[in-house]
């Protein structure tokens, strides 16, 4: 009898461990959009999204929770779940639903679907790209959001028209940049990664990135500055520069190469700047391309630039990866 009464005790440990894994995975999924597993960074970014609007905060939370649950139900490796590596695309996918389809009852269902699919496609893309030494990055989110947003107008119970906040209105095309465009764009470049165009939301997120480490914050700043300067040099519309439309991909690209992928060397830093600038130019090209069939740029410029320049690294001896065995 003594042994039978003691039997339930071990079962509580796995339950507590699973709950902890779920909580950490859901929260870190927010920070992992910017490649950061820091809990404090994730909390601050999530708080910033709630500051932007309660819809964005709620849908980001739905995406994080559903993606993490999906990964746990499918018994994904524990460290991948706990680090938020299976949920960050679900965060972006769910936000994209409310941004581009509006806050309707159907949007909540679609946000859940998007989060589930983002988790599955994360596994798919990770498996397919691994032999090439590439990572999924935010590709799963881009694929899922592309399919769902493009298909939405075909379904009467889903489509309610594009919310005014989801489209860039016909803004003045003047490339004459004011000081206001520059400083607001500097912060908006950070927040636009999450579809938020408010400068003070970007400021909160940038503080969160500095909490993850000075190097993380510095490369976010570098990416934002490179995005601003490249867009200005090319003559992009000042209003779009001020909204962060031309710089958010540069921030992501700078964080990827400067913090996650490459060793800290002068050559690698230069490569990071080139990559950030290239993603800014590609943002304009893809915006024109996607506009033809009614889709949106999302973080495609970041993914395409990073995949292309990362694939080139083995043939560039001066550019070295962090996990490269060669000195």
GIDA-V938011 format. One record per residue. N is the residue number from 0. PHI is phi in degrees with one decimal (none if undefined). Layout:
n & phi
N & PHI
N & PHI
This chain:
n & phi
0 & none
1 & -62.3
2 & -69.4
3 & -69.7
4 & -71.1
5 & -88.2
6 & -61.8
7 & -64.6
8 & -57.6
9 & -61.6
10 & -68.2
11 & -71.8
12 & -64.9
13 & -60.9
14 & -64.4
15 & -66.0
16 & -64.3
17 & -65.6
18 & -67.5
19 & -65.4
20 & -62.4
21 & -64.0
22 & -63.7
23 & -66.7
24 & -63.9
25 & -65.3
26 & -69.9
27 & -67.8
28 & -59.4
29 & -69.6
30 & -69.2
31 & -69.7
32 & -57.7
33 & -101.7
34 & 69.3
35 & -116.4
36 & -85.1
37 & -59.5
38 & -64.1
39 & -67.3
40 & -62.0
41 & -63.0
42 & -62.2
43 & -69.2
44 & -65.8
45 & -64.3
46 & -61.1
47 & -63.0
48 & -66.5
49 & -68.1
50 & -66.1
51 & -59.0
52 & -173.1
53 & -67.6
54 & -64.8
55 & -65.6
56 & -63.4
57 & -66.8
58 & -69.2
59 & -62.4
60 & -65.3
61 & -59.5
62 & -61.2
63 & -65.1
64 & -66.6
65 & -66.5
66 & -62.6
67 & -67.2
68 & -61.0
69 & -59.6
70 & -64.2
71 & -68.6
72 & -60.1
73 & -90.1
74 & 59.3
75 & -64.9
76 & -47.8
77 & -55.9
78 & -66.7
79 & -65.6
80 & -70.6
81 & -62.9
82 & -80.1
83 & 79.9
84 & -74.8
85 & -103.2
86 & -122.2
87 & -66.5
88 & -69.5
89 & -64.2
90 & -60.1
91 & -66.5
92 & -61.5
93 & -67.5
94 & -62.6
95 & -59.0
96 & -62.0
97 & -72.9
98 & -69.4
99 & -98.0
100 & -116.6
101 & 88.1
102 & -93.4
103 & -131.9
104 & -51.2
105 & -65.9
106 & -65.9
107 & -68.0
108 & -64.6
109 & -66.1
110 & -63.9
111 & -64.2
112 & -60.3
113 & -60.7
114 & -64.5
115 & -62.7
116 & -66.0
117 & -61.2
118 & -64.6
119 & -65.7
120 & -70.5
121 & -60.1
122 & -64.6
123 & -61.7
124 & -67.5
125 & -60.6
126 & -68.4
127 & -70.6
128 & -87.8
129 & -55.2
130 & -61.3
131 & -95.8
132 & 72.5
133 & -110.2
134 & -114.3
135 & -70.9
136 & 50.6
137 & -99.4
138 & -56.1
139 & -57.4
140 & -59.9
141 & -61.2
142 & -64.5
143 & -65.2
144 & -64.0
145 & -58.7
146 & -64.9
147 & -72.4
148 & -70.1
149 & -66.5
150 & -81.8
151 & -54.8
152 & -61.4
153 & -82.1
154 & -117.2
155 & -60.9
156 & -83.9
157 & -108.5
158 & -88.0
159 & -126.9
160 & 91.7
161 & -75.8
162 & -59.5
163 & -58.8
164 & -73.8
165 & -89.0
166 & -118.9
167 & -87.2
168 & -66.1
169 & -71.6
170 & -90.2
171 & -55.9
172 & -89.0
173 & -61.1
174 & -87.0
175 & -75.1
176 & -92.3
177 & -95.2
178 & -61.4
179 & -62.7
180 & -58.4
181 & -69.6
182 & -74.0
183 & -71.0
184 & -63.3
185 & -56.3
186 & -81.0
187 & -64.4
188 & -58.0
189 & -78.2
190 & -76.7
191 & -66.9
192 & -57.0
193 & -106.1
194 & 71.2
195 & -102.9
196 & -105.5
197 & -88.6
198 & -62.6
199 & -73.1
200 & -68.0
201 & -63.0
202 & -62.5
203 & -61.2
204 & -65.0
205 & -65.4
206 & -60.2
207 & -60.6
208 & -69.0
209 & -66.3
210 & -64.3
211 & -74.8
212 & 146.2
213 & -61.8
214 & -65.2
215 & -62.3
216 & -63.0
217 & -63.1
218 & -73.2
219 & -66.0
220 & -63.7
221 & -58.5
222 & -61.8
223 & -66.8
224 & -65.6
225 & -62.3
226 & -60.9
227 & -62.6
228 & -66.4
229 & -66.3
230 & -62.8
231 & -64.5
232 & -63.5
233 & -84.5
234 & 82.9
235 & -67.7
236 & -56.8
237 & -58.9
238 & -62.3
239 & -73.2
240 & -62.1
241 & -66.3
242 & -88.8
243 & 82.8
244 & -65.0
245 & -95.7
246 & -116.1
247 & -68.4
248 & -67.3
249 & -65.8
250 & -64.1
251 & -61.1
252 & -63.5
253 & -63.6
254 & -64.7
255 & -63.4
256 & -76.5
257 & -76.1
258 & -110.0
259 & -99.5
260 & -97.6
261 & -108.4
262 & -70.5
263 & -79.1
264 & -129.9
265 & -57.2
266 & -62.8
267 & -68.0
268 & -64.3
269 & -63.3
270 & -63.9
271 & -63.9
272 & -63.5
273 & -59.9
274 & -63.2
275 & -63.1
276 & -65.6
277 & -63.1
278 & -66.1
279 & -67.4
280 & -62.2
281 & -68.6
282 & -58.2
283 & -65.1
284 & -61.5
285 & -71.0
286 & -61.2
287 & -66.1
288 & -63.6
289 & -70.0
290 & -62.0
291 & -60.2
292 & -114.0
293 & 74.1
294 & -104.5
295 & -134.3
296 & -71.7
297 & 49.8
298 & -109.1
299 & -57.9
300 & -58.1
301 & -62.7
302 & -62.1
303 & -64.9
304 & -62.0
305 & -68.3
306 & -59.8
307 & -64.4
308 & -77.0
309 & -71.8
310 & -65.5
311 & -80.6
312 & -56.4
313 & -58.3
314 & -98.2
315 & -119.9
316 & -57.1
317 & -77.6
318 & -99.2
319 & -123.3
320 & -82.7
321 & -61.7
322 & -93.8
323 & -77.2
324 & -73.1
325 & -77.9
326 & -83.8
